Amino acid sequence: MRYLTEVQFAVGNLRVHKLRTFLTMLGMIFGVGAVIAMLSIGAGAERESLRIIDTMGLRNIIVKDREFKDEDLKKIRENSLGLSTRDLQAISSVTPDIEAYAARKRVKTFQVFSFKGKSDDSNVVGVTPSYFRLAKYNLAEGGLFAEPDERDFEQFCVIGSRVKQKLFGPLASIGQAIKIDKMWFTVIGVLQDNNLAKDEFEGVKIQDFSNDIYIPLATALKKFELKRFESELDEIVVSIKNTEALKPSAVLISEVLANTHGKAEDYSIVVPRELLEQNQRTQRIFNIVMSCIAGISLVVGGIGIMNIMLASILERTREIGVRRAVGARRRDIWKQFLIEALTISFLGGVTGILFGFAVSRVVALYAEWSTVVTPTSIAMSFGVSATVGLIFGLYPAVRASRLDPVEALRYE
């Protein structure tokens, strides 16, 4: 009860100078807000990065065909035919730690028709059956084509959710036929959306397959003509048995492709785990910078608290003398001023937490991925604000308690 009375007394003293108290709190508000925003944005970014990398496969090595202007491509084709099934066979035969492999070829953008509607901009993509598993594509309904369908050049397809909506609306799509460039394909599956906020990660494009139509790779290469100088494949995905073998396998794949491509650099090799490590290094730098900004704001807030408390001592010197004269001990004086400093710090901390939460929500709306405000970050912010109040409020409190009562009573 005694402490509650002292807190009420401290709040009453602060309310006498509302504007000054508010201005003093601003440093704490921005500092604590920066801590909350930094932790929540950092945690959200890390979670989104992990989710993106997971869709690429942490044990995968991805070989991508590079795009060139027509005049440059013509020169490159003098030494290399581009990424091809021959590369796929070479990689699979010489890399000992391969668990599985797959290939992908985006054929073209076609008008696609069904009995219900049409889609003007759907991408037709040929893939091997294992591609769905390695690329972490999940089914919403239906099934996937298998190795026998690949061998027999079956005209089956698996469609993205946007394609399904355009062609069939709310109606069932499984078992229905769609027309692609004068050929009919049977829909056997619909893919789930990946709902990723980014279409690029560390310079690597992320697949949005909601507008894609997937058919067997062998069917795509047989039924659809490639443009002149166009490579046979766009992408090869290789899954490695364990993460320790990723770097050696990537080096080996690079050597194999250097031989099959006549040392033409018309491909790139992406190791998602290395992208994750690179992203984590960037995230650590971001956290350090944000911590410095938050620290500076908190120090400024602490100096503001010390300043207002020292000013308060000068204004209340006579009051301190009267209290000492009627029996107040030194510890009662420094406790009173320390409680006032902690009250400013606490109120600034609470407001800062709300401010930081609002900032993180705005960032989440802009970035299109969720931020994470954890109980740990809130507890840390309270702890930081209390520590700042204690450190910067202690000196003024001790100084007030050491005032000579006689000199204080004579102070005008």
Backbone hydrogen bonds, N-H to C=O, Kabsch-Sander energy under -0.5 kcal/mol:
donor,donor_aa,acceptor,acceptor_aa,energy
5,T,1,M,-2.2
6,E,2,R,-2.1
7,V,3,Y,-2.3
8,Q,4,L,-2.5
9,F,5,T,-2.3
10,A,6,E,-2.3
11,V,7,V,-2.7
12,G,8,Q,-2.2
13,N,9,F,-2.0
14,L,10,A,-2.1
15,R,11,V,-2.1
16,V,12,G,-0.7
16,V,13,N,-0.6
17,H,13,N,-0.5
17,H,14,L,-0.9
18,K,15,R,-0.7
21,T,17,H,-2.4
22,F,18,K,-2.7
23,L,19,L,-2.7
24,T,20,R,-2.0
25,M,21,T,-2.0
26,L,22,F,-1.2
27,G,23,L,-0.6
27,G,24,T,-0.5
28,M,24,T,-0.6
29,I,25,M,-2.8
30,F,26,L,-2.8
31,G,27,G,-2.3
32,V,28,M,-3.0
33,G,29,I,-2.4
34,A,30,F,-2.3
35,V,31,G,-1.8
36,I,32,V,-2.6
37,A,33,G,-2.9
38,M,34,A,-2.7
39,L,35,V,-2.6
40,S,36,I,-2.7
41,I,37,A,-2.9
42,G,38,M,-2.5
43,A,39,L,-2.3
44,G,40,S,-2.3
45,A,41,I,-2.9
46,E,42,G,-2.4
47,R,43,A,-2.3
48,E,44,G,-2.4
49,S,45,A,-2.5
50,L,46,E,-2.5
51,R,47,R,-2.0
52,I,48,E,-2.5
53,I,49,S,-2.9
54,D,50,L,-2.3
55,T,51,R,-1.4
56,M,52,I,-1.1
57,G,53,I,-1.5
60,N,57,G,-1.4
61,I,238,V,-2.6
62,I,270,V,-3.2
63,V,61,I,-0.5
63,V,236,I,-3.2
64,K,62,I,-0.6
64,K,268,S,-3.0
65,D,234,D,-2.8
66,R,266,D,-2.0
73,L,69,K,-2.8
74,K,70,D,-2.0
75,K,71,E,-1.1
76,I,72,D,-2.1
77,R,73,L,-2.3
78,E,75,K,-1.1
79,N,76,I,-1.8
80,S,76,I,-2.1
87,D,84,S,-0.5
88,L,84,S,-1.5
89,Q,85,T,-2.2
90,A,86,R,-2.3
91,I,87,D,-2.9
92,S,88,L,-2.3
93,S,89,Q,-1.5
94,V,90,A,-1.3
95,T,91,I,-1.5
98,I,95,T,-1.0
99,E,239,S,-3.6
100,A,239,S,-1.3
102,A,237,V,-2.4
104,R,235,E,-2.3
105,K,126,G,-2.7
107,V,105,K,-0.8
107,V,124,V,-2.6
108,K,124,V,-0.9
110,F,108,K,-0.6
110,F,122,S,-2.0
112,V,110,F,-0.5
112,V,119,S,-2.7
113,F,179,K,-1.8
114,S,117,G,-2.5
117,G,167,L,-0.5
119,S,112,V,-2.5
122,S,110,F,-1.0
123,N,211,N,-1.9
124,V,108,K,-2.6
125,V,123,N,-0.6
125,V,213,I,-3.2
126,G,105,K,-3.6
127,V,215,I,-2.3
128,T,103,A,-1.8
131,Y,128,T,-2.0
132,F,129,P,-0.8
134,L,130,S,-2.1
135,A,131,Y,-2.7
136,K,133,R,-1.0
137,Y,132,F,-2.8
140,A,190,V,-3.5
141,E,190,V,-1.7
143,G,188,I,-3.4
150,E,146,A,-1.6
151,R,147,E,-2.5
152,D,148,P,-2.2
153,F,150,E,-1.0
154,E,149,D,-2.4
156,F,154,E,-0.9
157,C,186,T,-2.3
158,V,214,Y,-2.4
159,I,189,G,-2.4
160,G,212,D,-2.1
162,R,210,S,-1.1
163,V,210,S,-1.6
164,K,160,G,-2.2
165,Q,161,S,-2.2
166,K,162,R,-2.3
167,L,163,V,-2.6
168,F,164,K,-2.7
169,G,164,K,-0.9
169,G,165,Q,-1.0
171,L,168,F,-2.0
175,G,187,V,-3.4
176,Q,173,S,-2.1
178,I,185,F,-2.7
179,K,113,F,-2.9
180,I,178,I,-0.6
180,I,183,M,-3.4
181,D,111,Q,-0.7
181,D,179,K,-0.5
183,M,180,I,-1.6
185,F,178,I,-2.9
186,T,155,Q,-2.4
187,V,176,Q,-3.0
188,I,157,C,-2.8
189,G,157,C,-0.9
190,V,141,E,-2.6
191,L,159,I,-2.5
192,Q,138,N,-3.3
201,F,204,V,-3.0
204,V,201,F,-2.1
206,I,199,D,-2.5
209,F,207,Q,-0.7
211,N,208,D,-0.6
212,D,209,F,-1.6
213,I,123,N,-3.2
214,Y,158,V,-3.4
215,I,125,V,-2.6
217,L,127,V,-1.8
220,A,216,P,-2.3
221,L,217,L,-2.6
222,K,218,A,-1.6
223,K,219,T,-3.0
224,F,220,A,-1.9
230,E,227,K,-1.8
232,E,83,L,-0.7
233,L,83,L,-2.4
234,D,104,R,-2.8
235,E,104,R,-1.8
236,I,63,V,-2.6
237,V,102,A,-2.5
238,V,61,I,-2.8
239,S,100,A,-3.1
240,I,59,R,-3.1
240,I,238,V,-0.5
241,K,97,D,-2.7
245,A,242,N,-1.1
246,L,243,T,-1.5
249,S,245,A,-2.1
250,A,246,L,-2.5
251,V,247,K,-2.3
252,L,248,P,-2.2
253,I,249,S,-2.8
254,S,250,A,-2.2
255,E,251,V,-2.0
256,V,252,L,-2.3
257,L,253,I,-2.6
258,A,254,S,-1.9
259,N,255,E,-1.4
260,T,256,V,-2.2
261,H,257,L,-2.0
262,G,259,N,-1.0
263,K,258,A,-2.3
264,A,261,H,-1.9
266,D,264,A,-1.7
268,S,64,K,-2.4
270,V,62,I,-3.5
270,V,268,S,-0.5
274,E,271,V,-1.0
275,L,271,V,-1.6
276,L,272,P,-2.3
277,E,273,R,-2.2
278,Q,274,E,-2.4
279,N,275,L,-2.6
280,Q,276,L,-2.5
281,R,277,E,-1.9
282,T,278,Q,-2.1
283,Q,279,N,-2.5
284,R,280,Q,-2.2
285,I,281,R,-1.9
286,F,282,T,-2.3
287,N,283,Q,-2.5
288,I,284,R,-2.3
289,V,285,I,-2.5
290,M,286,F,-2.7
291,S,287,N,-2.5
292,C,288,I,-2.2
293,I,289,V,-2.2
294,A,290,M,-2.8
295,G,291,S,-2.9
296,I,292,C,-2.6
297,S,293,I,-2.2
298,L,294,A,-2.4
299,V,295,G,-2.5
300,V,296,I,-2.6
301,G,297,S,-2.4
302,G,298,L,-2.7
303,I,299,V,-2.8
304,G,300,V,-2.2
305,I,301,G,-2.1
306,M,302,G,-2.5
307,N,303,I,-2.6
308,I,304,G,-2.5
309,M,305,I,-2.1
310,L,306,M,-2.3
311,A,307,N,-2.3
312,S,308,I,-2.1
313,I,309,M,-1.9
314,L,310,L,-1.7
315,E,311,A,-2.0
316,R,312,S,-1.9
317,T,314,L,-0.9
320,I,316,R,-2.5
321,G,317,T,-2.2
322,V,318,R,-2.5
323,R,319,E,-2.4
324,R,320,I,-2.4
325,A,321,G,-2.3
326,V,322,V,-1.7
327,G,324,R,-1.3
328,A,323,R,-2.8
333,I,329,R,-1.6
334,W,330,R,-2.6
335,K,331,R,-2.0
336,Q,332,D,-1.8
337,F,333,I,-2.1
338,L,334,W,-2.3
339,I,335,K,-2.5
340,E,336,Q,-1.7
341,A,337,F,-2.1
342,L,338,L,-2.7
343,T,339,I,-2.3
344,I,340,E,-2.2
345,S,341,A,-2.3
346,F,342,L,-2.9
347,L,343,T,-2.8
348,G,344,I,-2.5
349,G,345,S,-2.3
350,V,346,F,-2.7
351,T,347,L,-2.4
352,G,348,G,-2.5
353,I,349,G,-2.3
354,L,350,V,-1.9
355,F,351,T,-2.5
356,G,352,G,-3.1
357,F,353,I,-2.4
358,A,354,L,-2.1
359,V,355,F,-2.5
360,S,356,G,-2.4
361,R,357,F,-1.9
362,V,358,A,-2.1
363,V,359,V,-2.5
364,A,360,S,-2.1
365,L,361,R,-2.0
366,Y,362,V,-2.2
367,A,363,V,-3.2
368,E,364,A,-1.5
369,W,364,A,-0.7
372,V,40,S,-1.9
373,V,371,T,-0.5
374,T,372,V,-0.8
378,I,374,T,-1.7
379,A,375,P,-2.7
380,M,376,T,-2.7
381,S,377,S,-2.0
382,F,378,I,-2.3
383,G,379,A,-2.5
384,V,380,M,-2.7
385,S,381,S,-2.5
386,A,382,F,-2.5
387,T,383,G,-2.3
388,V,384,V,-2.5
389,G,385,S,-2.3
390,L,386,A,-2.3
391,I,387,T,-2.8
392,F,388,V,-2.6
393,G,389,G,-1.2
394,L,390,L,-1.2
395,Y,391,I,-0.7
397,A,393,G,-1.7
398,V,394,L,-2.7
399,R,395,Y,-2.6
400,A,396,P,-2.4
401,S,397,A,-2.0
402,R,398,V,-1.2
403,L,400,A,-1.2
408,A,404,D,-2.7
409,L,405,P,-2.2
410,R,406,V,-1.4
411,Y,407,E,-0.6
411,Y,408,A,-0.7
